[in-house]
Amino acid sequence: MRNDDNERRRDPNRAARLSQWHRLLIEQLLHGEFEDRLDALVEHPALAVPERTFLQAQLAKQRGDDEAASRLIREFLIKLPGHGEFLAFAQEISA
C-alpha cells in the first residue's frame, strides 16, 4: 500500500471534507451548462459506496426528487444505521 493510501485511511475528516466538496460541486454545476458532469460523478466507480449513495441522494434532493433521495438514504441506513451524516440528511429531508 502506498503512503498516500495510508494517509487517507488515517484522516478522520476525509469523508466530511469529501462530502462538503460534493455539495459544492452540486451547487455550482446544477442547472448549468455542465450539469451532465454530475450524472457521471454520481455513478463513478472511484467513489466508495457510501459516498456515491450520499451524493446520489443529495443530487436527487436538489433536483426535487425527494422520493428518490429518501429511498437512497433509507436503503443505506439499513446497511450502516449509525452513520451520522446520513442520519442528519435523513432528518433534513424527513426520510
Biopython code that builds the backbone (N, CA, C, O; Angstrom):
import numpy as np
from Bio.PDB.StructureBuilder import StructureBuilder

atoms = [
    (1, "MET", "N", (0.845, -1.178, 0.000)),
    (1, "MET", "CA", (0.000, 0.000, 0.000)),
    (1, "MET", "C", (0.892, 1.243, 0.000)),
    (1, "MET", "O", (1.884, 1.322, 0.724)),
    (2, "ARG", "N", (0.515, 2.182, -0.813)),
    (2, "ARG", "CA", (1.290, 3.415, -0.901)),
    (2, "ARG", "C", (1.083, 4.275, 0.338)),
    (2, "ARG", "O", (0.088, 4.135, 1.050)),
    (3, "ASN", "N", (2.029, 5.158, 0.582)),
    (3, "ASN", "CA", (1.948, 6.059, 1.713)),
    (3, "ASN", "C", (0.726, 6.966, 1.617)),
    (3, "ASN", "O", (0.102, 7.265, 2.635)),
    (4, "ASP", "N", (0.368, 7.417, 0.389)),
    (4, "ASP", "CA", (-0.819, 8.263, 0.190)),
    (4, "ASP", "C", (-2.070, 7.550, 0.702)),
    (4, "ASP", "O", (-2.917, 8.160, 1.354)),
    (5, "ASP", "N", (-2.178, 6.265, 0.402)),
    (5, "ASP", "CA", (-3.340, 5.484, 0.834)),
    (5, "ASP", "C", (-3.404, 5.404, 2.355)),
    (5, "ASP", "O", (-4.483, 5.513, 2.938)),
    (6, "ASN", "N", (-2.258, 5.215, 2.995)),
    (6, "ASN", "CA", (-2.223, 5.161, 4.458)),
    (6, "ASN", "C", (-2.661, 6.484, 5.060)),
    (6, "ASN", "O", (-3.402, 6.510, 6.042)),
    (7, "GLU", "N", (-2.207, 7.576, 4.475)),
    (7, "GLU", "CA", (-2.586, 8.903, 4.974)),
    (7, "GLU", "C", (-4.097, 9.101, 4.877)),
    (7, "GLU", "O", (-4.724, 9.605, 5.809)),
    (8, "ARG", "N", (-4.674, 8.706, 3.753)),
    (8, "ARG", "CA", (-6.107, 8.863, 3.552)),
    (8, "ARG", "C", (-6.897, 8.061, 4.577)),
    (8, "ARG", "O", (-7.891, 8.547, 5.117)),
    (9, "ARG", "N", (-6.466, 6.855, 4.841)),
    (9, "ARG", "CA", (-7.181, 5.988, 5.781)),
    (9, "ARG", "C", (-7.107, 6.520, 7.212)),
    (9, "ARG", "O", (-8.023, 6.291, 8.002)),
    (10, "ARG", "N", (-6.042, 7.217, 7.550)),
    (10, "ARG", "CA", (-5.878, 7.724, 8.913)),
    (10, "ARG", "C", (-6.561, 9.073, 9.132)),
    (10, "ARG", "O", (-6.687, 9.512, 10.275)),
    (11, "ASP", "N", (-6.991, 9.720, 8.097)),
    (11, "ASP", "CA", (-7.590, 11.048, 8.212)),
    (11, "ASP", "C", (-9.064, 10.922, 8.574)),
    (11, "ASP", "O", (-9.878, 10.567, 7.721)),
    (12, "PRO", "N", (-9.424, 11.207, 9.825)),
    (12, "PRO", "CA", (-10.817, 11.040, 10.255)),
    (12, "PRO", "C", (-11.774, 12.057, 9.626)),
    (12, "PRO", "O", (-12.987, 11.849, 9.655)),
    (13, "ASN", "N", (-11.259, 13.140, 9.064)),
    (13, "ASN", "CA", (-12.115, 14.177, 8.483)),
    (13, "ASN", "C", (-12.260, 14.053, 6.975)),
    (13, "ASN", "O", (-12.944, 14.862, 6.348)),
    (14, "ARG", "N", (-11.628, 13.056, 6.394)),
    (14, "ARG", "CA", (-11.634, 12.907, 4.938)),
    (14, "ARG", "C", (-13.058, 12.802, 4.383)),
    (14, "ARG", "O", (-13.402, 13.488, 3.420)),
    (15, "ALA", "N", (-13.873, 11.958, 4.980)),
    (15, "ALA", "CA", (-15.228, 11.744, 4.484)),
    (15, "ALA", "C", (-16.043, 13.035, 4.562)),
    (15, "ALA", "O", (-16.786, 13.358, 3.635)),
    (16, "ALA", "N", (-15.908, 13.760, 5.647)),
    (16, "ALA", "CA", (-16.659, 15.016, 5.805)),
    (16, "ALA", "C", (-16.215, 16.045, 4.766)),
    (16, "ALA", "O", (-17.042, 16.753, 4.190)),
    (17, "ARG", "N", (-14.909, 16.122, 4.531)),
    (17, "ARG", "CA", (-14.410, 17.080, 3.535)),
    (17, "ARG", "C", (-14.839, 16.686, 2.129)),
    (17, "ARG", "O", (-15.186, 17.544, 1.317)),
    (18, "LEU", "N", (-14.815, 15.393, 1.844)),
    (18, "LEU", "CA", (-15.246, 14.920, 0.529)),
    (18, "LEU", "C", (-16.735, 15.214, 0.327)),
    (18, "LEU", "O", (-17.147, 15.636, -0.753)),
    (19, "SER", "N", (-17.521, 14.992, 1.351)),
    (19, "SER", "CA", (-18.950, 15.283, 1.265)),
    (19, "SER", "C", (-19.196, 16.768, 1.044)),
    (19, "SER", "O", (-20.068, 17.142, 0.260)),
    (20, "GLN", "N", (-18.443, 17.609, 1.723)),
    (20, "GLN", "CA", (-18.576, 19.066, 1.536)),
    (20, "GLN", "C", (-18.191, 19.450, 0.105)),
    (20, "GLN", "O", (-18.852, 20.283, -0.516)),
    (21, "TRP", "N", (-17.143, 18.855, -0.406)),
    (21, "TRP", "CA", (-16.712, 19.120, -1.783)),
    (21, "TRP", "C", (-17.819, 18.731, -2.758)),
    (21, "TRP", "O", (-18.093, 19.462, -3.710)),
    (22, "HIS", "N", (-18.449, 17.596, -2.528)),
    (22, "HIS", "CA", (-19.533, 17.159, -3.411)),
    (22, "HIS", "C", (-20.716, 18.121, -3.356)),
    (22, "HIS", "O", (-21.324, 18.416, -4.384)),
    (23, "ARG", "N", (-21.043, 18.609, -2.166)),
    (23, "ARG", "CA", (-22.134, 19.593, -2.054)),
    (23, "ARG", "C", (-21.810, 20.847, -2.865)),
    (23, "ARG", "O", (-22.678, 21.398, -3.541)),
    (24, "LEU", "N", (-20.566, 21.290, -2.793)),
    (24, "LEU", "CA", (-20.155, 22.463, -3.565)),
    (24, "LEU", "C", (-20.260, 22.206, -5.066)),
    (24, "LEU", "O", (-20.701, 23.074, -5.818)),
    (25, "LEU", "N", (-19.856, 21.020, -5.498)),
    (25, "LEU", "CA", (-19.980, 20.680, -6.914)),
    (25, "LEU", "C", (-21.441, 20.720, -7.362)),
    (25, "LEU", "O", (-21.760, 21.266, -8.418)),
    (26, "ILE", "N", (-22.313, 20.143, -6.558)),
    (26, "ILE", "CA", (-23.733, 20.150, -6.903)),
    (26, "ILE", "C", (-24.237, 21.585, -7.019)),
    (26, "ILE", "O", (-24.910, 21.933, -7.989)),
    (27, "GLU", "N", (-23.912, 22.413, -6.034)),
    (27, "GLU", "CA", (-24.361, 23.806, -6.054)),
    (27, "GLU", "C", (-23.865, 24.541, -7.299)),
    (27, "GLU", "O", (-24.608, 25.318, -7.899)),
    (28, "GLN", "N", (-22.625, 24.300, -7.682)),
    (28, "GLN", "CA", (-22.025, 25.025, -8.793)),
    (28, "GLN", "C", (-22.464, 24.512, -10.166)),
    (28, "GLN", "O", (-22.587, 25.289, -11.112)),
    (29, "LEU", "N", (-22.700, 23.202, -10.271)),
    (29, "LEU", "CA", (-22.984, 22.620, -11.584)),
    (29, "LEU", "C", (-24.471, 22.408, -11.873)),
    (29, "LEU", "O", (-24.868, 22.297, -13.033)),
    (30, "LEU", "N", (-25.284, 22.351, -10.837)),
    (30, "LEU", "CA", (-26.710, 22.083, -11.023)),
    (30, "LEU", "C", (-27.370, 23.199, -11.835)),
    (30, "LEU", "O", (-27.158, 24.383, -11.576)),
    (31, "HIS", "N", (-28.150, 22.808, -12.794)),
    (31, "HIS", "CA", (-28.901, 23.722, -13.665)),
    (31, "HIS", "C", (-28.000, 24.596, -14.534)),
    (31, "HIS", "O", (-28.410, 25.664, -14.988)),
    (32, "GLY", "N", (-26.795, 24.143, -14.755)),
    (32, "GLY", "CA", (-25.882, 24.909, -15.595)),
    (32, "GLY", "C", (-25.452, 24.115, -16.811)),
    (32, "GLY", "O", (-25.950, 23.026, -17.094)),
    (33, "GLU", "N", (-24.527, 24.695, -17.501)),
    (33, "GLU", "CA", (-24.022, 24.129, -18.743)),
    (33, "GLU", "C", (-23.357, 22.759, -18.544)),
    (33, "GLU", "O", (-23.340, 21.933, -19.457)),
    (34, "PHE", "N", (-22.816, 22.529, -17.352)),
    (34, "PHE", "CA", (-22.075, 21.294, -17.104)),
    (34, "PHE", "C", (-22.807, 20.332, -16.162)),
    (34, "PHE", "O", (-22.173, 19.503, -15.509)),
    (35, "GLU", "N", (-24.117, 20.440, -16.092)),
    (35, "GLU", "CA", (-24.884, 19.582, -15.182)),
    (35, "GLU", "C", (-24.708, 18.098, -15.508)),
    (35, "GLU", "O", (-24.800, 17.254, -14.616)),
    (36, "ASP", "N", (-24.455, 17.774, -16.776)),
    (36, "ASP", "CA", (-24.275, 16.372, -17.145)),
    (36, "ASP", "C", (-23.080, 15.747, -16.431)),
    (36, "ASP", "O", (-23.030, 14.527, -16.274)),
    (37, "ARG", "N", (-22.119, 16.561, -15.997)),
    (37, "ARG", "CA", (-20.963, 16.041, -15.264)),
    (37, "ARG", "C", (-21.396, 15.459, -13.926)),
    (37, "ARG", "O", (-20.781, 14.517, -13.426)),
    (38, "LEU", "N", (-22.458, 16.019, -13.345)),
    (38, "LEU", "CA", (-22.958, 15.496, -12.069)),
    (38, "LEU", "C", (-23.464, 14.071, -12.230)),
    (38, "LEU", "O", (-23.240, 13.225, -11.364)),
    (39, "ASP", "N", (-24.148, 13.805, -13.343)),
    (39, "ASP", "CA", (-24.652, 12.452, -13.583)),
    (39, "ASP", "C", (-23.502, 11.454, -13.692)),
    (39, "ASP", "O", (-23.601, 10.327, -13.207)),
    (40, "ALA", "N", (-22.432, 11.868, -14.322)),
    (40, "ALA", "CA", (-21.261, 10.997, -14.429)),
    (40, "ALA", "C", (-20.604, 10.807, -13.062)),
    (40, "ALA", "O", (-20.164, 9.708, -12.725)),
    (41, "LEU", "N", (-20.541, 11.872, -12.289)),
    (41, "LEU", "CA", (-19.903, 11.804, -10.974)),
    (41, "LEU", "C", (-20.630, 10.856, -10.035)),
    (41, "LEU", "O", (-19.988, 10.055, -9.355)),
    (42, "VAL", "N", (-21.961, 10.930, -9.981)),
    (42, "VAL", "CA", (-22.698, 10.107, -9.015)),
    (42, "VAL", "C", (-22.689, 8.624, -9.361)),
    (42, "VAL", "O", (-23.130, 7.800, -8.560)),
    (43, "GLU", "N", (-22.197, 8.280, -10.531)),
    (43, "GLU", "CA", (-22.093, 6.872, -10.911)),
    (43, "GLU", "C", (-20.639, 6.398, -10.988)),
    (43, "GLU", "O", (-20.378, 5.243, -11.323)),
    (44, "HIS", "N", (-19.711, 7.277, -10.684)),
    (44, "HIS", "CA", (-18.299, 6.947, -10.877)),
    (44, "HIS", "C", (-17.847, 5.857, -9.899)),
    (44, "HIS", "O", (-18.062, 5.970, -8.692)),
    (45, "PRO", "N", (-17.218, 4.800, -10.430)),
    (45, "PRO", "CA", (-16.794, 3.696, -9.578)),
    (45, "PRO", "C", (-15.646, 4.033, -8.623)),
    (45, "PRO", "O", (-15.374, 3.264, -7.702)),
    (46, "ALA", "N", (-14.977, 5.154, -8.824)),
    (46, "ALA", "CA", (-13.895, 5.538, -7.911)),
    (46, "ALA", "C", (-14.432, 5.955, -6.545)),
    (46, "ALA", "O", (-13.700, 5.926, -5.555)),
    (47, "LEU", "N", (-15.689, 6.339, -6.487)),
    (47, "LEU", "CA", (-16.295, 6.692, -5.207)),
    (47, "LEU", "C", (-16.692, 5.424, -4.473)),
    (47, "LEU", "O", (-17.244, 4.498, -5.067)),
    (48, "ALA", "N", (-16.412, 5.388, -3.196)),
    (48, "ALA", "CA", (-16.852, 4.266, -2.377)),
    (48, "ALA", "C", (-18.369, 4.312, -2.284)),
    (48, "ALA", "O", (-18.974, 5.371, -2.450)),
    (49, "VAL", "N", (-18.972, 3.187, -2.024)),
    (49, "VAL", "CA", (-20.437, 3.090, -1.998)),
    (49, "VAL", "C", (-21.071, 4.124, -1.069)),
    (49, "VAL", "O", (-22.042, 4.760, -1.479)),
    (50, "PRO", "N", (-20.586, 4.331, 0.151)),
    (50, "PRO", "CA", (-21.257, 5.336, 0.997)),
    (50, "PRO", "C", (-21.247, 6.727, 0.379)),
    (50, "PRO", "O", (-22.270, 7.412, 0.373)),
    (51, "GLU", "N", (-20.092, 7.149, -0.142)),
    (51, "GLU", "CA", (-20.016, 8.490, -0.728)),
    (51, "GLU", "C", (-20.890, 8.600, -1.973)),
    (51, "GLU", "O", (-21.554, 9.613, -2.190)),
    (52, "ARG", "N", (-20.882, 7.555, -2.779)),
    (52, "ARG", "CA", (-21.672, 7.577, -4.015)),
    (52, "ARG", "C", (-23.166, 7.651, -3.680)),
    (52, "ARG", "O", (-23.901, 8.436, -4.279)),
    (53, "THR", "N", (-23.603, 6.840, -2.733)),
    (53, "THR", "CA", (-25.019, 6.838, -2.348)),
    (53, "THR", "C", (-25.430, 8.188, -1.779)),
    (53, "THR", "O", (-26.493, 8.712, -2.111)),
    (54, "PHE", "N", (-24.588, 8.744, -0.925)),
    (54, "PHE", "CA", (-24.896, 10.037, -0.320)),
    (54, "PHE", "C", (-24.966, 11.120, -1.385)),
    (54, "PHE", "O", (-25.862, 11.964, -1.360)),
    (55, "LEU", "N", (-24.032, 11.097, -2.310)),
    (55, "LEU", "CA", (-24.023, 12.070, -3.398)),
    (55, "LEU", "C", (-25.264, 11.912, -4.280)),
    (55, "LEU", "O", (-25.871, 12.906, -4.677)),
    (56, "GLN", "N", (-25.635, 10.688, -4.581)),
    (56, "GLN", "CA", (-26.837, 10.442, -5.382)),
    (56, "GLN", "C", (-28.072, 10.986, -4.671)),
    (56, "GLN", "O", (-28.940, 11.591, -5.301)),
    (57, "ALA", "N", (-28.151, 10.772, -3.363)),
    (57, "ALA", "CA", (-29.293, 11.271, -2.592)),
    (57, "ALA", "C", (-29.327, 12.793, -2.567)),
    (57, "ALA", "O", (-30.390, 13.397, -2.711)),
    (58, "GLN", "N", (-28.175, 13.406, -2.387)),
    (58, "GLN", "CA", (-28.118, 14.877, -2.376)),
    (58, "GLN", "C", (-28.524, 15.451, -3.727)),
    (58, "GLN", "O", (-29.262, 16.434, -3.793)),
    (59, "LEU", "N", (-28.045, 14.843, -4.789)),
    (59, "LEU", "CA", (-28.385, 15.323, -6.126)),
    (59, "LEU", "C", (-29.874, 15.146, -6.400)),
    (59, "LEU", "O", (-30.517, 16.035, -6.959)),
    (60, "ALA", "N", (-30.416, 14.008, -6.010)),
    (60, "ALA", "CA", (-31.853, 13.778, -6.187)),
    (60, "ALA", "C", (-32.659, 14.840, -5.438)),
    (60, "ALA", "O", (-33.633, 15.374, -5.970)),
    (61, "LYS", "N", (-32.255, 15.144, -4.213)),
    (61, "LYS", "CA", (-32.945, 16.163, -3.421)),
    (61, "LYS", "C", (-32.873, 17.521, -4.114)),
    (61, "LYS", "O", (-33.882, 18.221, -4.206)),
    (62, "GLN", "N", (-31.704, 17.898, -4.596)),
    (62, "GLN", "CA", (-31.540, 19.193, -5.262)),
    (62, "GLN", "C", (-32.351, 19.279, -6.551)),
    (62, "GLN", "O", (-32.769, 20.364, -6.955)),
    (63, "ARG", "N", (-32.569, 18.155, -7.184)),
    (63, "ARG", "CA", (-33.367, 18.130, -8.409)),
    (63, "ARG", "C", (-34.863, 18.009, -8.129)),
    (63, "ARG", "O", (-35.671, 17.940, -9.055)),
    (64, "GLY", "N", (-35.223, 17.985, -6.850)),
    (64, "GLY", "CA", (-36.629, 17.937, -6.486)),
    (64, "GLY", "C", (-37.210, 16.539, -6.411)),
    (64, "GLY", "O", (-38.425, 16.386, -6.287)),
    (65, "ASP", "N", (-36.376, 15.521, -6.482)),
    (65, "ASP", "CA", (-36.845, 14.138, -6.406)),
    (65, "ASP", "C", (-36.683, 13.644, -4.969)),
    (65, "ASP", "O", (-35.803, 12.840, -4.664)),
    (66, "ASP", "N", (-37.556, 14.149, -4.100)),
    (66, "ASP", "CA", (-37.480, 13.800, -2.682)),
    (66, "ASP", "C", (-37.691, 12.308, -2.440)),
    (66, "ASP", "O", (-37.103, 11.734, -1.522)),
    (67, "GLU", "N", (-38.521, 11.688, -3.255)),
    (67, "GLU", "CA", (-38.784, 10.261, -3.098)),
    (67, "GLU", "C", (-37.513, 9.440, -3.325)),
    (67, "GLU", "O", (-37.218, 8.536, -2.542)),
    (68, "ALA", "N", (-36.764, 9.739, -4.376)),
    (68, "ALA", "CA", (-35.518, 9.022, -4.656)),
    (68, "ALA", "C", (-34.488, 9.293, -3.565)),
    (68, "ALA", "O", (-33.790, 8.379, -3.127)),
    (69, "ALA", "N", (-34.392, 10.546, -3.125)),
    (69, "ALA", "CA", (-33.439, 10.889, -2.065)),
    (69, "ALA", "C", (-33.766, 10.113, -0.795)),
    (69, "ALA", "O", (-32.866, 9.562, -0.160)),
    (70, "SER", "N", (-35.022, 10.064, -0.424)),
    (70, "SER", "CA", (-35.435, 9.331, 0.775)),
    (70, "SER", "C", (-35.163, 7.842, 0.638)),
    (70, "SER", "O", (-34.689, 7.210, 1.582)),
    (71, "ARG", "N", (-35.454, 7.281, -0.515)),
    (71, "ARG", "CA", (-35.232, 5.852, -0.739)),
    (71, "ARG", "C", (-33.752, 5.511, -0.620)),
    (71, "ARG", "O", (-33.387, 4.531, 0.031)),
    (72, "LEU", "N", (-32.905, 6.311, -1.243)),
    (72, "LEU", "CA", (-31.465, 6.065, -1.178)),
    (72, "LEU", "C", (-30.946, 6.127, 0.257)),
    (72, "LEU", "O", (-30.163, 5.277, 0.680)),
    (73, "ILE", "N", (-31.383, 7.126, 0.990)),
    (73, "ILE", "CA", (-30.929, 7.276, 2.372)),
    (73, "ILE", "C", (-31.441, 6.127, 3.239)),
    (73, "ILE", "O", (-30.685, 5.570, 4.035)),
    (74, "ARG", "N", (-32.703, 5.774, 3.094)),
    (74, "ARG", "CA", (-33.256, 4.664, 3.890)),
    (74, "ARG", "C", (-32.515, 3.362, 3.606)),
    (74, "ARG", "O", (-32.164, 2.629, 4.531)),
    (75, "GLU", "N", (-32.278, 3.075, 2.330)),
    (75, "GLU", "CA", (-31.567, 1.846, 1.966)),
    (75, "GLU", "C", (-30.177, 1.822, 2.583)),
    (75, "GLU", "O", (-29.725, 0.784, 3.065)),
    (76, "PHE", "N", (-29.507, 2.954, 2.569)),
    (76, "PHE", "CA", (-28.159, 2.971, 3.111)),
    (76, "PHE", "C", (-28.164, 2.875, 4.624)),
    (76, "PHE", "O", (-27.298, 2.216, 5.202)),
    (77, "LEU", "N", (-29.120, 3.517, 5.277)),
    (77, "LEU", "CA", (-29.158, 3.474, 6.739)),
    (77, "LEU", "C", (-29.468, 2.071, 7.254)),
    (77, "LEU", "O", (-29.138, 1.747, 8.395)),
    (78, "ILE", "N", (-30.087, 1.253, 6.443)),
    (78, "ILE", "CA", (-30.293, -0.147, 6.823)),
    (78, "ILE", "C", (-28.932, -0.840, 6.907)),
    (78, "ILE", "O", (-28.706, -1.678, 7.780)),
    (79, "LYS", "N", (-28.033, -0.485, 5.994)),
    (79, "LYS", "CA", (-26.701, -1.094, 5.962)),
    (79, "LYS", "C", (-25.765, -0.501, 7.023)),
    (79, "LYS", "O", (-24.999, -1.231, 7.652)),
    (80, "LEU", "N", (-25.827, 0.803, 7.219)),
    (80, "LEU", "CA", (-24.982, 1.493, 8.195)),
    (80, "LEU", "C", (-25.855, 2.392, 9.069)),
    (80, "LEU", "O", (-25.879, 3.606, 8.866)),
    (81, "PRO", "N", (-26.563, 1.824, 10.025)),
    (81, "PRO", "CA", (-27.555, 2.589, 10.783)),
    (81, "PRO", "C", (-27.015, 3.741, 11.618)),
    (81, "PRO", "O", (-27.774, 4.659, 11.927)),
    (82, "GLY", "N", (-25.768, 3.737, 11.990)),
    (82, "GLY", "CA", (-25.266, 4.792, 12.854)),
    (82, "GLY", "C", (-24.494, 5.889, 12.146)),
    (82, "GLY", "O", (-23.827, 6.684, 12.808)),
    (83, "HIS", "N", (-24.558, 5.958, 10.850)),
    (83, "HIS", "CA", (-23.782, 6.940, 10.089)),
    (83, "HIS", "C", (-24.358, 8.330, 10.327)),
    (83, "HIS", "O", (-25.459, 8.636, 9.869)),
    (84, "GLY", "N", (-23.620, 9.166, 11.038)),
    (84, "GLY", "CA", (-24.110, 10.472, 11.471)),
    (84, "GLY", "C", (-24.533, 11.402, 10.360)),
    (84, "GLY", "O", (-25.589, 12.029, 10.443)),
    (85, "GLU", "N", (-23.726, 11.501, 9.323)),
    (85, "GLU", "CA", (-24.044, 12.430, 8.233)),
    (85, "GLU", "C", (-25.296, 11.981, 7.481)),
    (85, "GLU", "O", (-26.117, 12.809, 7.087)),
    (86, "PHE", "N", (-25.439, 10.674, 7.283)),
    (86, "PHE", "CA", (-26.628, 10.151, 6.629)),
    (86, "PHE", "C", (-27.859, 10.373, 7.498)),
    (86, "PHE", "O", (-28.923, 10.724, 6.988)),
    (87, "LEU", "N", (-27.723, 10.174, 8.805)),
    (87, "LEU", "CA", (-28.850, 10.396, 9.713)),
    (87, "LEU", "C", (-29.290, 11.864, 9.677)),
    (87, "LEU", "O", (-30.484, 12.161, 9.647)),
    (88, "ALA", "N", (-28.320, 12.767, 9.681)),
    (88, "ALA", "CA", (-28.647, 14.192, 9.640)),
    (88, "ALA", "C", (-29.367, 14.548, 8.341)),
    (88, "ALA", "O", (-30.338, 15.306, 8.351)),
    (89, "PHE", "N", (-28.889, 13.999, 7.227)),
    (89, "PHE", "CA", (-29.536, 14.265, 5.946)),
    (89, "PHE", "C", (-30.935, 13.652, 5.919)),
    (89, "PHE", "O", (-31.873, 14.261, 5.405)),
    (90, "ALA", "N", (-31.072, 12.454, 6.470)),
    (90, "ALA", "CA", (-32.391, 11.807, 6.528)),
    (90, "ALA", "C", (-33.382, 12.668, 7.310)),
    (90, "ALA", "O", (-34.538, 12.806, 6.909)),
    (91, "GLN", "N", (-32.935, 13.242, 8.415)),
    (91, "GLN", "CA", (-33.802, 14.123, 9.203)),
    (91, "GLN", "C", (-34.132, 15.392, 8.419)),
    (91, "GLN", "O", (-35.263, 15.876, 8.449)),
    (92, "GLU", "N", (-33.138, 15.919, 7.721)),
    (92, "GLU", "CA", (-33.329, 17.130, 6.929)),
    (92, "GLU", "C", (-34.409, 16.956, 5.872)),
    (92, "GLU", "O", (-35.195, 17.869, 5.616)),
    (93, "ILE", "N", (-34.442, 15.769, 5.256)),
    (93, "ILE", "CA", (-35.418, 15.530, 4.181)),
    (93, "ILE", "C", (-36.610, 14.729, 4.663)),
    (93, "ILE", "O", (-37.443, 14.309, 3.859)),
    (94, "SER", "N", (-36.703, 14.510, 5.986)),
    (94, "SER", "CA", (-37.804, 13.744, 6.589)),
    (94, "SER", "C", (-37.939, 12.347, 6.012)),
    (94, "SER", "O", (-39.044, 11.883, 5.732)),
    (95, "ALA", "N", (-36.809, 11.680, 5.836)),
    (95, "ALA", "CA", (-36.824, 10.312, 5.286)),
    (95, "ALA", "C", (-37.054, 9.311, 6.401)),
    (95, "ALA", "O", (-37.100, 8.107, 6.149)),
]
sb = StructureBuilder()
sb.init_structure("model")
sb.init_model(0)
sb.init_chain("A")
sb.init_seg("    ")
for serial, (resi, resn, name, xyz) in enumerate(atoms, 1):
    if name == "N":
        sb.init_residue(resn, " ", resi, " ")
    sb.init_atom(name, np.array(xyz, "f"), 0.0, 1.0, " ", f" {name:<3s}", serial, name[0])
structure = sb.get_structure()
